[in-house]
């Protein structure tokens, strides 16, 4: 796996939609599950190789529950969305932030009532 471009688009914003995040990451870092911080209620997602060829797509992906994190799951050439809260199994996963910065989730805690949470990320870039 080489570099990938994860292009997240909010189709409900403005007249024709607005960009939410565009991240360039290593494919092995993205793997089959990517976390998105503060995702809008709907997303269109294109994952492309560095040469621009389409690898995977998800359209009209809709959040069904509130929360600070949304999961994008890749199955072959298809991207789906899952609502949820991170667990220890998600530590080390890629997190895409609004605007497109990509980080690694290093710590996560949330209250049982999910009214508060604390998390840490590590940022690393490669040109």
C-alpha positions as CSV (number, residue, x, y, z in Angstrom):
1,X,0.0,0.0,0.0
2,X,1.3,3.4,-0.9
3,X,0.0,6.9,-0.1
4,X,-3.8,7.5,-0.2
5,X,-5.9,10.7,-0.3
6,X,-9.0,10.5,1.9
7,X,-11.4,13.2,0.6
8,X,-14.4,13.8,2.9
9,X,-17.2,16.0,1.6
10,X,-20.2,17.4,3.4
11,X,-23.0,17.1,0.7
12,X,-25.5,19.1,2.8
13,X,-23.5,22.3,3.1
14,X,-23.9,25.2,0.8
15,X,-25.6,25.0,-2.6
16,X,-23.5,22.0,-3.8
17,X,-21.8,20.8,-0.6
18,X,-18.5,21.8,1.0
19,X,-15.2,20.0,1.7
20,X,-14.8,18.7,5.3
21,X,-11.3,17.2,5.2
22,X,-8.7,16.0,2.8
23,X,-5.9,13.9,4.2
24,X,-2.9,12.3,2.6
25,X,-1.9,9.2,4.6
26,X,-0.1,5.9,4.2
27,X,-2.5,3.2,3.2
28,X,-1.2,0.9,5.9
29,X,-2.0,3.5,8.5
30,X,-5.6,3.9,7.2
31,X,-6.1,0.1,7.1
32,X,-9.8,-0.9,7.2
33,X,-11.0,1.5,9.8
34,X,-10.5,5.2,10.2
35,X,-11.8,7.5,12.9
36,X,-13.1,11.0,12.0
37,X,-13.4,13.7,14.6
38,X,-16.4,16.0,14.7
39,X,-17.9,14.7,11.4
40,X,-20.9,16.5,9.9
41,X,-24.3,14.7,9.8
42,X,-23.6,13.3,6.2
43,X,-20.5,12.5,4.4
44,X,-19.4,11.5,0.9
45,X,-16.0,9.8,1.0
46,X,-13.5,9.1,-1.8
47,X,-10.3,7.3,-1.2
48,X,-7.8,7.7,-4.0
49,X,-4.3,6.5,-4.8
50,X,-1.5,9.1,-5.3
51,X,-2.1,8.8,-9.0
52,X,-5.7,9.8,-8.6
53,X,-7.3,6.4,-9.3
54,X,-10.3,5.7,-7.1
55,X,-9.7,3.0,-4.5
56,X,-12.9,3.2,-2.5
57,X,-16.1,5.3,-2.2
58,X,-19.0,5.9,0.2
59,X,-21.9,8.2,-0.7
60,X,-24.6,9.8,1.5
61,X,-23.1,8.2,4.6
62,X,-25.3,9.4,7.5
63,X,-24.6,9.6,11.2
64,X,-27.3,8.1,13.4
65,X,-26.0,9.1,16.8
66,X,-24.2,12.1,18.3
67,X,-20.7,11.8,19.6
68,X,-17.2,13.2,18.9
69,X,-16.0,10.3,16.8
70,X,-17.3,8.6,13.7
71,X,-15.8,5.4,12.1
72,X,-15.3,5.0,8.4
73,X,-14.9,1.3,7.5
74,X,-13.4,0.2,4.3
75,X,-14.5,-3.2,2.8
76,X,-12.9,-3.6,-0.6
77,X,-13.9,-0.6,-2.8
78,X,-16.8,0.4,-0.4
79,X,-16.7,2.8,2.6
80,X,-19.4,2.6,5.2
81,X,-20.0,4.7,8.3
82,X,-20.5,3.4,11.9
83,X,-21.4,5.5,14.9
84,X,-19.7,4.7,18.2
85,X,-17.2,5.6,20.8
86,X,-13.5,4.6,20.7
87,X,-12.3,1.7,22.9
88,X,-8.9,0.5,23.7
89,X,-9.0,-1.5,20.4
90,X,-8.9,1.9,18.6
91,X,-5.7,3.1,20.1
92,X,-3.2,3.5,17.4
93,X,-5.8,4.1,14.7
94,X,-5.7,7.0,12.3
95,X,-7.9,10.0,13.1
96,X,-8.9,12.5,10.4
97,X,-9.5,16.0,11.9
98,X,-11.7,18.7,10.2
99,X,-9.6,20.3,7.5
100,X,-7.6,17.2,6.8
101,X,-4.9,16.8,9.4
102,X,-4.3,13.2,10.2
103,X,-3.2,11.9,13.6
104,X,-2.9,8.7,15.6
105,X,-5.2,8.1,18.6
106,X,-2.9,7.6,21.6
107,X,-5.4,7.7,24.5
108,X,-9.2,7.8,25.0
109,X,-11.5,8.1,28.0
110,X,-15.2,8.9,28.2
111,X,-17.6,9.1,31.1
112,X,-20.2,6.3,31.4
113,X,-22.9,8.8,30.5
114,X,-20.9,10.0,27.5
115,X,-21.3,13.6,28.6
116,X,-17.5,14.2,28.8
117,X,-14.4,12.7,27.2
118,X,-10.7,13.2,27.1
119,X,-8.4,12.0,24.3
120,X,-4.9,12.4,23.0
121,X,-3.4,12.2,19.5
122,X,0.0,12.2,18.0
123,X,0.7,14.2,14.8
124,X,3.3,13.1,12.3
125,X,3.8,14.3,8.8
126,X,5.8,13.0,5.9
127,X,6.5,14.8,2.7
